[in-house]
Amino acid sequence: MKITNKLIALAIVCAGIPVTVLAKSQDTLAGIYLVTISVDGLRQQISAVADCDESGAMVEYDFVPPGKLEVGEGHWSRAAQGFTINYTTPLENGDKRMVTGFVTRSTPANHLTGSGKVQVIKQDGTVVETRNVTVTAVESQSRFAAKR
């Protein structure tokens, strides 16, 4: 009878572990995400990979037509109902692209949806273009991607 009680106690503890892990994952954006970006006024979507670490740092790799890779760096932080994202990408001509956005988890929990604003800023600080964006993302489940 004592062994049965210990097994039941172990089963209860083990059953609680996935709930604890899930609860923690709701408070962090840490992970690698496959991102689709829709920019107002552009017909073609932009594909990206976002790498967010536990400290709040992030790197986004945008695959911009026609076949260019642009890398932006910034940070994410927890907000009341989701996560804020801010990053800057230096452009070939010396200008920069600044992105500010907000994402929330959707069903299933490894999916994100959100919106934001993209500004292209000249070297002298003049904003030359502002566009709204919508974002969808799925956290990568790849073991290869998870090994940074």
C-alpha positions in Angstrom: 0.0 0.0 0.0 2.9 2.4 0.8 4.3 1.9 -2.7 0.9 2.7 -4.3 0.7 5.9 -2.3 4.2 6.9 -3.4 3.4 6.2 -7.0 0.2 8.2 -6.8 2.2 11.1 -5.3 4.8 10.9 -8.0 2.1 10.8 -10.7 0.6 14.0 -9.2 3.9 15.8 -9.1 4.8 14.7 -12.7 1.3 15.8 -13.9 2.0 19.3 -12.6 5.3 19.7 -14.4 3.9 20.5 -17.9 1.5 23.0 -16.4 4.4 24.7 -14.6 6.5 24.8 -17.8 3.6 26.2 -19.8 2.9 28.9 -17.2 6.6 30.0 -17.4 6.5 30.1 -21.2 3.7 32.5 -21.1 5.9 35.0 -19.2 8.8 34.9 -21.7 9.3 35.4 -25.4 12.6 33.5 -25.3 12.9 31.2 -28.3 13.3 31.2 -32.0 10.4 32.2 -34.1 9.5 31.8 -37.8 7.9 35.1 -38.6 5.6 36.4 -41.4 5.3 40.2 -41.8 2.6 41.9 -43.8 3.4 45.6 -44.5 0.6 48.0 -45.4 1.0 48.9 -49.1 3.2 45.9 -50.1 1.8 42.9 -51.9 4.5 40.5 -50.9 5.0 39.4 -47.3 8.4 39.3 -45.7 9.7 36.2 -44.0 11.9 36.5 -41.0 13.5 34.6 -38.1 13.5 36.2 -34.7 15.9 34.9 -32.0 14.8 36.1 -28.5 16.9 35.3 -25.5 16.0 35.1 -21.8 17.6 38.5 -21.0 15.3 40.3 -23.4 17.8 40.7 -26.3 16.6 39.9 -29.7 18.0 39.6 -33.2 15.7 39.5 -36.3 16.8 38.2 -39.7 14.6 39.6 -42.4 14.6 38.0 -45.8 13.7 41.0 -48.0 13.0 40.6 -51.7 14.9 40.3 -54.0 16.9 37.8 -51.9 18.6 40.1 -49.4 19.2 39.3 -45.7 18.9 42.3 -43.3 19.8 41.8 -39.6 18.3 43.9 -36.9 19.0 44.0 -33.1 16.9 45.2 -30.2 14.9 43.9 -27.3 11.6 42.5 -26.1 9.9 43.0 -22.8 6.8 41.6 -21.0 3.8 43.9 -21.0 0.4 43.5 -19.2 -1.2 41.6 -22.0 1.7 40.4 -24.2 5.1 41.6 -25.2 6.6 44.8 -26.7 9.3 44.5 -29.4 11.7 47.2 -30.5 14.6 46.7 -32.9 16.7 48.6 -35.4 18.1 47.4 -38.7 20.9 49.2 -40.4 20.3 49.5 -44.2 22.9 49.4 -47.0 22.5 53.1 -47.7 23.3 54.2 -44.1 19.7 54.7 -43.2 18.0 52.6 -40.5 14.7 50.8 -40.1 13.1 51.0 -36.7 10.4 48.6 -35.6 8.1 49.0 -32.6 5.4 46.4 -32.0 3.3 44.4 -29.7 2.6 40.7 -29.9 0.4 38.3 -27.9 0.3 34.5 -27.7 -2.5 32.9 -29.5 -3.8 29.4 -29.8 -1.8 27.2 -29.8 0.5 28.8 -27.2 3.6 28.6 -29.5 1.9 31.1 -31.9 2.2 34.9 -31.8 0.1 37.6 -33.5 0.6 41.3 -33.4 1.0 44.6 -35.0 3.5 47.4 -35.1 5.0 50.4 -36.9 8.0 50.5 -39.2 9.9 53.7 -39.8 12.8 54.3 -42.2 15.0 57.0 -40.7 17.7 58.8 -42.6 21.2 59.4 -41.2 20.2 62.9 -40.1 17.2 61.6 -38.1 14.5 62.5 -40.6 11.7 60.0 -40.8 11.2 59.3 -44.5 8.6 56.5 -44.3 6.2 55.1 -41.8 4.1 51.9 -42.4 1.9 49.7 -40.2 2.7 46.0 -40.1 0.9 42.9 -38.9 2.9 39.9 -37.7 2.3 36.2 -37.2 4.9 33.9 -35.8 5.4 30.3 -34.8 8.0 29.2 -32.3 10.5 26.8 -33.9 10.3 23.3 -32.5 13.5 22.3 -34.3 16.3 20.9 -32.1 18.8 22.5 -34.6 17.3 25.9 -34.2 17.1 25.6 -30.5 20.8 25.0 -30.1 22.1 28.6 -30.4 
